[in-house]
Every structure is written in C-alpha cells, then in structure tokens.
Amino acid sequence: MKKQRYTAEFKQEAVKLILIDGTSVKEVSKQLGVPEGVLYSWRQKHLDELEANAPEGAQSPKALAKENEQLRKELAKARRMNEILKKTVGYFSEGA
C-alpha cells in the first residue's frame, strides 16, 4: 500500500481546524480521512515551529494551546449546566 502524501497547505488547514477552530483530532481525522496519529504529529510539529519563532518573553504557543483547550472544556461544561438550569426552571414553572 502506498504511503499517502499531503501538501503543506493541507497539513496547515488540518492543524488550523484543531488549534484555531477547536475541532477534536478525532473529528478532523474522520472529516479528512487522515489517521489521528498523523494529525497529532502535524499539530506537534506546528507548535514546535511556533515555539522556535516566538518572540522573547511571549507566552509559549504550547501553553496557549493548552489554555485554549482547557477554556473550551470549561465553556462546554458551563453550557451544559446552563441547559440543565433552564430545564429545571421550566419544570418548576410549569408545576406552579
């Protein structure tokens, strides 16, 4: 079986979906037909390149990516809690 070759632009777009848009590696893998391990490798290489080119004193791109991921998780949790509260208020409003 031939090893699949991807253009630099394709790799950049895949990494953008993961880092900028917040799409999970699993989802990008399904959408683009690229193995998850390959996507993790591209993401790491991209972060390493950003790290090497980051200005002195700037927050590390890896740290920013980690913080971004954490904030997305917190936002998702807050949205779930908000939906639960809306349903609870609706339930008690109907019973009154």
C-alpha positions in Angstrom: 0.0 0.0 0.0 1.3 3.4 -1.0 2.0 6.0 1.7 -0.3 9.0 1.4 1.4 12.3 0.7 -0.2 15.5 1.8 0.6 19.1 0.7 1.9 21.7 3.2 -1.4 23.6 2.7 -3.5 20.6 3.5 -1.5 20.0 6.7 -1.8 23.6 7.7 -5.6 23.6 7.2 -5.9 20.4 9.3 -3.8 21.9 12.1 -5.9 25.1 11.9 -9.1 23.0 12.4 -7.6 21.5 15.5 -5.9 24.5 17.1 -7.9 27.5 15.9 -11.4 26.1 15.4 -11.2 23.7 18.3 -12.3 20.7 16.4 -11.2 17.5 18.0 -8.4 15.4 16.4 -10.8 12.5 16.2 -13.4 14.6 14.3 -10.8 16.1 11.9 -9.5 12.5 11.3 -13.0 11.4 10.3 -13.6 14.5 8.2 -10.3 14.4 6.3 -9.6 10.7 6.3 -6.2 11.2 8.0 -5.1 8.9 10.8 -5.2 10.5 14.2 -1.6 9.8 14.9 -0.6 11.7 11.8 -2.7 14.7 12.9 -1.1 14.7 16.4 2.3 14.6 14.7 1.4 17.6 12.5 0.0 19.5 15.4 3.1 18.9 17.5 5.4 19.9 14.6 3.4 23.1 14.1 3.5 24.0 17.8 7.3 23.3 17.9 7.8 25.7 14.9 5.7 28.4 16.6 7.7 27.9 19.8 11.0 28.3 17.9 9.8 31.5 16.2 8.1 33.0 19.2 9.4 36.4 20.4 11.3 36.5 23.7 9.0 36.9 26.7 5.9 35.9 24.8 3.7 33.1 26.2 4.6 29.8 24.6 2.3 28.6 21.8 2.1 25.2 23.5 0.9 26.9 26.7 -1.6 28.9 24.8 -2.9 25.8 23.0 -3.2 24.0 26.3 -5.0 27.0 27.9 -7.3 27.3 24.9 -8.2 23.6 25.2 -8.9 24.0 28.9 -11.1 27.1 28.3 -13.1 25.2 25.7 -13.8 22.4 28.1 -14.9 24.9 30.8 -17.2 26.6 28.3 -18.8 23.3 27.3 -19.3 22.4 30.9 -20.9 25.9 31.6 -23.2 25.5 28.6 -24.3 22.1 29.8 -25.0 23.5 33.3 -26.9 26.4 31.7 -29.1 23.9 29.8 -29.8 21.9 33.0 -30.8 25.1 34.8 -33.1 26.2 32.0 -34.8 22.8 32.1 -35.1 22.9 35.9 -36.6 26.4 35.9 -39.0 25.3 33.1 -40.1 22.3 35.1 -40.8 24.2 38.3 -42.5 27.0 36.4 -45.0 24.5 34.9 -45.7 23.0 38.3 -46.6 26.3 39.9 
